[in-house]
Amino acid sequence: MEGNICSERILLQPEAEAYIEALENVELKLLGSVEWRSQHERLEKLNMQAVLTATRNEDEFIKELLTDHEKIPVLIHMLITVDVWKENVLPIILSTKFKPKSTIPLYMVLYNEATILNILETVLYHKEALESAGDALFDLLDYCHNKLVVLACVKDDDKVTNNGPDELKTATDLDDDAMQDLFRQRDSLEFECSIKVISIVRYITDDISNLPVSITTRMLNTHNIPVILASLINNPPWRKYDN
């Protein structure tokens, strides 16, 4: 029986610990490099293992290792680095109207954000992991606020299944299937990440009494997150309508 359980694991605990010990934030200019791709592959395996143990209600050793090795702040900083690249570097790349043979390298950077966020969504459910974030929790809250604003700004026209954003039309005009797919993937991942953020905000509010008062101040006074959440309840962006 024990052999069957081990065979179904993606990572054994010693492997996972080695991966987690090696985690470090990569500089913005190195995103997409060989070193970065290797770390992305390790993050993928850690993500799959974390989800597997959580769904089976088994020992969540990924969460424990991330907490013990103080890697939650590292994951948060990695997340923000990718978000900065997406908001500031990717538009410059796309403005050149280049037509790459493959958009996989660009997609990998975009998907990396979703992978890191999925790990955080899985492990931050536990209070000890959330509290181990330390000061990085402020950065995570700022990131969550930005994603919630994106959700709150979704227009009714974007909820119709056969309509797309203006940038998608631009890609169509270029008659470039690869770039068109990249725009679709980027928008889809952006929406998925924004939805995951709602769970993380809920984890923060559930443990708000054990967090610094300044977190409450940032949430209520600086970002006024309850108002944004009320807007999402009144106009849920996850509802789609057939035209």
Legacy VTK file of the C-alpha trace (Angstrom):
# vtk DataFile Version 3.0
C-alpha trace
ASCII
DATASET POLYDATA
POINTS 243 float
0.000 0.000 0.000
2.819 2.384 0.947
4.552 1.577 -2.343
1.457 2.521 -4.321
1.186 5.876 -2.546
4.840 6.697 -3.203
4.574 5.689 -6.864
1.736 8.167 -7.336
3.742 11.080 -5.962
5.318 13.562 -8.352
8.102 14.361 -5.868
9.414 12.573 -2.830
10.023 14.753 0.214
13.844 14.831 -0.142
13.511 15.898 -3.793
10.984 18.582 -2.910
13.221 19.899 -0.139
16.177 20.187 -2.527
14.002 22.073 -5.038
12.679 24.420 -2.369
16.100 25.130 -0.874
17.307 26.152 -4.345
14.439 28.570 -4.991
15.545 32.159 -5.511
14.147 35.230 -7.185
15.548 35.704 -10.704
16.394 39.165 -11.947
13.981 40.717 -14.421
16.515 40.621 -17.263
17.025 36.863 -16.783
13.391 35.842 -17.233
13.270 33.225 -19.985
16.927 32.246 -19.553
18.125 28.654 -19.187
18.507 29.136 -15.428
15.006 30.556 -15.173
13.493 27.715 -17.247
15.066 25.125 -14.963
13.516 26.805 -11.934
10.164 27.046 -13.730
10.190 23.272 -14.295
10.897 22.710 -10.600
8.065 25.054 -9.660
5.712 23.083 -11.904
6.534 19.871 -10.068
6.193 21.537 -6.673
2.815 22.929 -7.720
1.516 19.556 -8.883
2.694 17.855 -5.691
1.190 20.545 -3.468
-2.186 20.265 -5.197
-2.048 16.452 -5.138
-1.449 16.219 -1.388
-4.013 18.940 -0.625
-6.775 17.282 -2.666
-6.061 13.889 -1.097
-5.927 15.366 2.403
-2.443 13.910 2.879
0.589 15.319 4.649
1.196 18.691 2.954
4.960 18.572 3.134
5.361 21.203 0.386
3.676 23.745 2.630
5.794 22.701 5.584
9.039 22.892 3.607
8.202 26.304 2.140
7.422 27.591 5.626
10.440 26.009 7.346
12.879 27.276 4.701
11.236 30.734 4.655
10.510 30.576 0.928
7.017 32.094 0.964
8.488 35.638 0.652
10.694 34.383 -2.202
7.629 33.057 -4.065
5.858 36.398 -3.576
8.817 38.336 -4.953
9.061 35.930 -7.898
5.374 36.511 -8.571
5.788 40.284 -8.566
8.865 40.082 -10.831
6.857 38.214 -13.471
3.985 40.684 -13.103
6.372 43.616 -13.625
7.753 41.908 -16.751
4.255 41.357 -18.081
3.154 44.946 -17.471
6.315 46.759 -18.581
8.428 44.528 -20.818
5.867 42.464 -22.744
4.051 45.543 -24.204
7.380 46.791 -25.586
8.047 43.397 -27.176
4.564 43.291 -28.704
4.782 46.898 -29.954
7.603 45.858 -32.298
5.031 43.731 -34.180
7.530 40.935 -34.511
6.369 37.539 -35.737
8.296 34.838 -33.885
8.407 31.274 -35.128
7.212 30.179 -31.698
5.542 32.078 -28.863
6.305 29.320 -26.339
9.106 31.263 -24.549
6.756 34.219 -24.009
3.929 31.930 -22.931
6.197 30.181 -20.404
6.859 33.491 -18.637
3.137 34.259 -18.572
2.314 30.777 -17.313
4.973 31.058 -14.606
2.826 33.678 -12.878
-0.133 31.283 -12.768
2.071 28.466 -11.436
3.480 30.543 -8.571
0.049 31.912 -7.734
-1.409 28.415 -7.668
1.258 27.298 -5.181
0.496 30.291 -2.981
-3.250 29.659 -3.209
-2.685 26.074 -2.087
-0.316 26.710 0.835
-1.574 30.069 2.162
-4.795 28.346 3.213
-2.790 27.409 6.299
-2.247 30.202 8.800
1.355 29.271 9.568
2.284 29.630 5.885
0.440 32.939 5.607
2.080 34.382 8.704
5.530 33.245 7.521
5.252 35.673 4.592
6.309 38.505 6.886
6.666 41.928 5.274
6.244 40.357 1.828
2.549 40.101 2.689
2.250 43.840 1.987
3.575 43.288 -1.544
1.205 40.369 -2.014
-1.728 42.503 -0.883
-0.763 45.231 -3.374
-0.591 42.585 -6.100
-4.003 41.225 -5.100
-5.483 44.714 -5.201
-4.243 45.248 -8.758
-5.773 41.943 -9.877
-9.104 42.702 -8.195
-9.234 46.054 -9.981
-8.721 44.229 -13.288
-11.670 41.963 -12.456
-13.848 44.887 -11.406
-13.122 46.664 -14.702
-14.341 43.789 -16.885
-16.985 45.230 -19.193
-20.239 43.536 -20.100
-19.091 43.322 -23.730
-16.123 41.189 -22.649
-18.518 38.672 -21.060
-20.043 37.753 -24.426
-18.379 34.561 -25.525
-17.783 35.505 -29.168
-16.294 38.953 -28.502
-12.637 39.627 -27.699
-10.504 42.533 -26.576
-9.164 45.128 -28.993
-5.689 43.609 -28.903
-7.082 40.331 -30.173
-8.533 42.155 -33.157
-5.134 43.703 -33.789
-3.588 40.264 -33.864
-6.272 39.145 -36.293
-5.484 42.078 -38.555
-1.882 40.947 -38.610
-3.112 37.531 -39.719
-0.664 35.897 -37.340
-2.100 32.777 -35.707
0.783 32.463 -33.233
0.370 36.010 -31.917
-3.402 35.647 -31.853
-3.031 32.554 -29.676
-0.597 34.392 -27.417
-3.110 37.186 -26.840
-5.810 34.646 -26.024
-3.543 32.767 -23.632
-2.412 35.966 -21.944
-5.984 37.166 -21.372
-7.084 33.727 -20.173
-4.187 33.476 -17.711
-4.803 37.026 -16.491
-8.411 36.130 -15.697
-7.431 32.881 -13.966
-4.837 34.665 -11.832
-7.353 37.341 -10.870
-9.831 34.689 -9.739
-7.185 32.949 -7.607
-6.444 36.253 -5.906
-9.962 36.251 -4.420
-9.069 33.085 -2.488
-5.837 34.604 -1.210
-7.636 37.758 -0.038
-10.080 35.511 1.807
-7.194 33.704 3.545
-5.770 37.066 4.645
-9.110 38.250 6.038
-9.653 34.931 7.848
-6.366 35.405 9.726
-6.499 39.203 9.989
-6.563 39.140 13.811
-3.147 37.453 13.891
-1.555 39.727 11.278
-0.033 43.187 11.860
-2.505 46.059 12.175
-0.769 47.692 9.212
-2.106 44.879 6.989
-5.638 45.868 7.984
-4.786 49.511 7.301
-3.399 48.645 3.870
-6.472 46.582 3.043
-9.116 49.040 4.283
-7.636 52.531 4.065
-5.084 52.301 1.253
-6.845 49.943 -1.149
-10.431 49.861 0.139
-10.689 46.233 -0.892
-14.190 45.649 0.587
-15.628 48.149 -1.914
-13.961 46.307 -4.808
-15.300 42.978 -3.548
-18.799 44.468 -3.283
-18.475 45.581 -6.907
-17.554 42.033 -7.932
-20.617 40.665 -6.124
-22.903 43.136 -7.917
-21.306 42.519 -11.318
-19.593 39.102 -11.244
-16.990 38.936 -14.050
-16.927 35.124 -13.966
-20.384 35.007 -15.552
-20.363 34.579 -19.329
-23.288 35.157 -21.649
-24.066 33.676 -25.044
-24.583 36.338 -27.672
LINES 1 244
243 0 1 2 3 4 5 6 7 8 9 10 11 12 13 14 15 16 17 18 19 20 21 22 23 24 25 26 27 28 29 30 31 32 33 34 35 36 37 38 39 40 41 42 43 44 45 46 47 48 49 50 51 52 53 54 55 56 57 58 59 60 61 62 63 64 65 66 67 68 69 70 71 72 73 74 75 76 77 78 79 80 81 82 83 84 85 86 87 88 89 90 91 92 93 94 95 96 97 98 99 100 101 102 103 104 105 106 107 108 109 110 111 112 113 114 115 116 117 118 119 120 121 122 123 124 125 126 127 128 129 130 131 132 133 134 135 136 137 138 139 140 141 142 143 144 145 146 147 148 149 150 151 152 153 154 155 156 157 158 159 160 161 162 163 164 165 166 167 168 169 170 171 172 173 174 175 176 177 178 179 180 181 182 183 184 185 186 187 188 189 190 191 192 193 194 195 196 197 198 199 200 201 202 203 204 205 206 207 208 209 210 211 212 213 214 215 216 217 218 219 220 221 222 223 224 225 226 227 228 229 230 231 232 233 234 235 236 237 238 239 240 241 242
